[in-house]
Amino acid sequence: MENRPYHHGNLRNALIKAGLELISTEGEENLSLRKVALKCGVSNAAPYAHFNSKDEFIAAIQQHIMDLFTSTLEQTVEMYADTPNLLSLLGTAYVKFFYQNPLYFDFLFSRKNIRINLSLDSGEKELPPLKILKQAAIQTFSKFDMPEPIMQNKIIAMWALAHGLSAIATMPNVEYDKDWETRIEEIIQSI
């Protein structure tokens, strides 16, 4: 890829996007703030105005992806909050987010700082996308006076389906004779 000089706007976001491109083409182990600066056409010192280290830069990339993912699920809830198929639409949005951005799945979930709490009430340190799924499921299942242990099992199964399909759909060595993009919702609704 050609270096695209950075002209104006949000340098922090430009650096994050350039970092993602470099990780995609060269791997995370070859990522450096110097290479990101070169890709953005700024001085080697410019990234250090936003990130103190490569680790801080990696954490910012992770947060950027998490924010995009969370926003995708929040938009789905806003659009379909009162529909009976909200849960399957959330699952579909979850899988499509990663299918359309395959690097994001491995990048997010290979991190040791990602904590998954499958309790119904897991407090403030909840992974935001999982919290959105849980809240929608609890709201839906509460209408049926479902006991909490069954509700928790269903939520775990729902998350496992969406997360597992995301993992499968983003693996480069998986062959499938259908188009994932069009089949994801059908697969989720079949369960």
Backbone hydrogen bonds, N-H to C=O, Kabsch-Sander energy under -0.5 kcal/mol:
donor,donor_aa,acceptor,acceptor_aa,energy
4,R,39,K,-1.7
6,Y,40,C,-2.0
11,L,9,G,-1.0
14,A,10,N,-2.0
15,L,11,L,-2.8
16,I,12,R,-2.1
17,K,13,N,-2.6
18,A,14,A,-2.4
19,G,15,L,-2.6
20,L,16,I,-2.4
21,E,17,K,-2.1
22,L,18,A,-2.5
23,I,19,G,-2.6
24,S,20,L,-2.3
25,T,21,E,-2.0
26,E,22,L,-3.5
27,G,22,L,-0.8
27,G,23,I,-1.3
30,N,27,G,-1.2
31,L,28,E,-1.5
36,V,32,S,-2.0
37,A,33,L,-2.4
38,L,34,R,-2.3
39,K,35,K,-2.4
40,C,36,V,-1.9
41,G,37,A,-0.9
41,G,38,L,-0.7
42,V,37,A,-2.4
46,A,43,S,-0.8
48,Y,45,A,-1.1
49,A,46,A,-1.8
50,H,47,P,-1.7
51,F,47,P,-2.3
57,F,53,S,-2.0
58,I,54,K,-2.8
59,A,55,D,-2.3
60,A,56,E,-1.9
61,I,57,F,-2.2
62,Q,58,I,-2.5
63,Q,59,A,-2.4
64,H,60,A,-2.3
65,I,61,I,-2.4
66,M,62,Q,-2.5
67,D,63,Q,-2.6
68,L,64,H,-2.1
69,F,65,I,-2.7
70,T,66,M,-2.8
71,S,67,D,-2.5
72,T,68,L,-2.0
73,L,69,F,-2.0
74,E,70,T,-2.7
75,Q,71,S,-2.5
76,T,72,T,-1.6
77,V,73,L,-2.2
78,E,74,E,-2.6
79,M,75,Q,-2.4
80,Y,76,T,-2.2
81,A,77,V,-1.1
83,T,80,Y,-2.0
86,L,83,T,-1.3
89,L,85,N,-2.2
90,L,86,L,-2.6
91,G,87,L,-2.3
92,T,88,S,-2.3
93,A,89,L,-2.5
94,Y,90,L,-2.4
95,V,91,G,-2.3
96,K,92,T,-2.9
97,F,93,A,-2.1
98,F,94,Y,-1.3
99,Y,95,V,-2.6
100,Q,96,K,-2.6
101,N,97,F,-0.6
104,Y,101,N,-1.5
105,F,101,N,-0.7
106,D,102,P,-1.0
107,F,103,L,-2.2
108,L,104,Y,-2.9
109,F,105,F,-2.5
110,S,106,D,-1.4
111,R,108,L,-1.1
114,I,111,R,-0.8
115,R,113,N,-0.6
117,N,115,R,-0.5
118,L,116,I,-0.6
122,S,120,L,-0.6
126,E,123,G,-0.8
130,L,127,L,-0.5
131,K,127,L,-2.3
132,I,128,P,-2.0
133,L,129,P,-2.0
134,K,130,L,-2.8
135,Q,131,K,-2.8
136,A,132,I,-2.1
137,A,133,L,-2.3
138,I,134,K,-3.3
139,Q,135,Q,-2.4
140,T,136,A,-2.2
141,F,137,A,-3.5
142,S,138,I,-2.2
143,K,139,Q,-0.6
143,K,140,T,-0.9
144,F,141,F,-1.5
145,D,142,S,-1.5
146,M,141,F,-1.3
151,M,147,P,-2.5
152,Q,148,E,-3.0
153,N,149,P,-2.1
154,K,150,I,-2.5
155,I,151,M,-2.4
156,I,152,Q,-2.4
157,A,153,N,-2.4
158,M,154,K,-2.7
159,W,155,I,-2.7
160,A,156,I,-2.7
161,L,157,A,-2.2
162,A,158,M,-2.4
163,H,159,W,-3.2
164,G,160,A,-2.6
165,L,161,L,-2.7
166,S,162,A,-2.0
167,A,163,H,-2.3
168,I,164,G,-2.5
169,A,165,L,-3.1
170,T,166,S,-1.3
171,M,167,A,-0.6
171,M,168,I,-1.0
174,V,171,M,-1.2
175,E,173,N,-0.5
180,W,178,K,-0.7
182,T,179,D,-0.5
183,R,179,D,-1.4
184,I,180,W,-2.0
187,I,183,R,-2.7
188,I,184,I,-2.4
189,Q,185,E,-2.5
190,S,186,E,-1.2
191,I,188,I,-1.2
